Amino acid sequence: MSIFDAKTLWLIGVVLVLLASASVVVRVLKRRPDSGIDAAILETFHLRVRAWWILFAILAAAFLLGPVATVVLFGLISFWALREFITVTPTRPGDHYTLFWVSCVFTPLQFVLVGMGYYGLYSIMIPVYAFLFIPARIALAGDYKRFLERAAKIQSGLLICVYCLSHAPALLTLKLPPLPNGEVDTGGGVRLLFFLVLISQLSDALQYAWSQIPRRHVIVPTINPTRTWEGLLGGTASVTLIGAVLWWATPFHGSSWWMAALMSAVISLMGFAGGITMSAIKRDRGVKDYGTLVEGHGGVLDRIDSLCFAAPVFFHCTRWWLVLAGIMSRVS
């Protein structure tokens, strides 16, 4: 059975229809200056839709080339995101060898282990071995100025940009339950990854949309004045409903729509946590964006901050659901 089974093709079709519809709506509204919609908000959505087309095309190409290409793609994204993170947080000459090990050894090794499906190794390699290695290697350089700050900065970058994001392609390695007809669900991992990316991106957009309503209550004004309670609650409720509608595209066969809805809410909440955390780091460093790679949206890390926080939680929630589902099936 191909990874592009009927469910996967339907999911891709749904995304294509949504993107095409969004592109048409934005184009029509831009041609109507009397629509009453703020031009800045409209331009933001226009740039988001264009970024989504690019992301969708890259993901589709990686899926066509197979799981290895998908893992490599996320590895390259992690490497670039880590580079952006380190760039906005200045280092000292004594950190250069440590950064070499982090970028050229631990980062590729993490994705090699993910691609091979060695959960027992990739789940602890960075938070245990790499985190112990980083301060020791900095100490060996003999530069003690701002030692804790430098070590914590590199550890944070490696944790968020590499370790957390690596759990997205790790979804491809999960052993999923068979389909109701008894066949192996070979496309389930692809749909899980696609579901994660889709819901996290929709959550970002819908939280932004809901935050534009007239009566707004900003959650943390000193960190991000666009993050409101209306945006968080409205966006989370919206993607929860969308996730429930798309339950057929997930491997949560026995749990029906409510599990997909619950997972969508988890993705949305963790995405919000990622966005507000990365905004706090940018505020601390006095920068607007992490980079300039994506036109109108800053760097890669600016676009995947929500995905970085959502990926490990979604992965472990799914993994524990699979374990529980296996136990329950054996009991019954």
C-alpha positions, 0 to 999 in steps of 0.5 A: 500500500502506498503512503498516498492512500485514499485518506491521504489524498483526500487530506491533501485535496482539502488543503489545496481547496483551502489554500486556493479559496484563501488565495482567491478571497485575498485577491478579491479583497485587495482589489476592493479598497472599500471592503472595510478591512484594514489594508495591513491586516489584509497584507499580513494574510496575503503573505501568510497564504503565500508562505503556506503555498511554499510550505505545502509544496516543500512538504508534498515534495518531501513526502513524494521522495519518501520518509528519508527525504522528509527527515532530511528536510526537517533536519535542514529546517532545524539547522537553519532555525538554530543558526537564526537563534544563535545569530540573535544571541551573540556568542564569544570566541570561547563558544565556537567549538561548542557551536561546531559540536552542536550544529555539526554533530548533535543536530544531524545525529538527532535526525539520524536517530529519528530516521532510524526510529531509535526512540530510546536514543533520540528521546534522551540524547540532547536533553541528557548527553548534549546538555552535559557536554555543552557547559563542559566544553565551554568551560574547557575553552577557559572563558568564564565571562557570562558562563551560565548565560552562554551555556543556557542560551546554546542549550535553549537553542538546541532544545527548541530548534532541534530536539523539539522540532525533531519530534515532527518527523518522528511521527513517521516512525510510530507503529500505528494500529491496523485499519478497521479492515485489517490492513496496515495503515502505511499512510498514517504517519504521513497524515499525522505529520500533515495534521500537525503542521496543518493545525499548527499553522491554522491555529496561528492564523485563526488566533491572529484573526480572532485577535482583531475583534474590537474588544481585545484583552491582551494577555502579556502586553509587554511581550506581544501586544497582538496575543489576546485572550479572544485570539487564544480562545477563539483560535483554539475553539476554531481549530478544535472544530476543524480537527474534529471535522478532519478526524477521518484523516487521523489514525485515531480510529477507535476514538473517533472525532473527539480524540482528533479534536482534543489533539487539535486543542493541544496543538493550538495551546502549545503553539501559543506557548511557543509563539509567546516564548519566542516573542519574549526572547526577541523582546529580550534581544531587541529584534523584530524577527529572527531572520529575513529568509521568508519575505514579510515574515522574518526568518524560518524560526518566526514561522515554526515557533508554534510547531517547535512547541507543539511537535513533542507534546503531540508526538508523546500524546499520540504515542501514549494513546497508541500504547493505551489503545494497544493495552485496551485491545489486548484486554478486550 
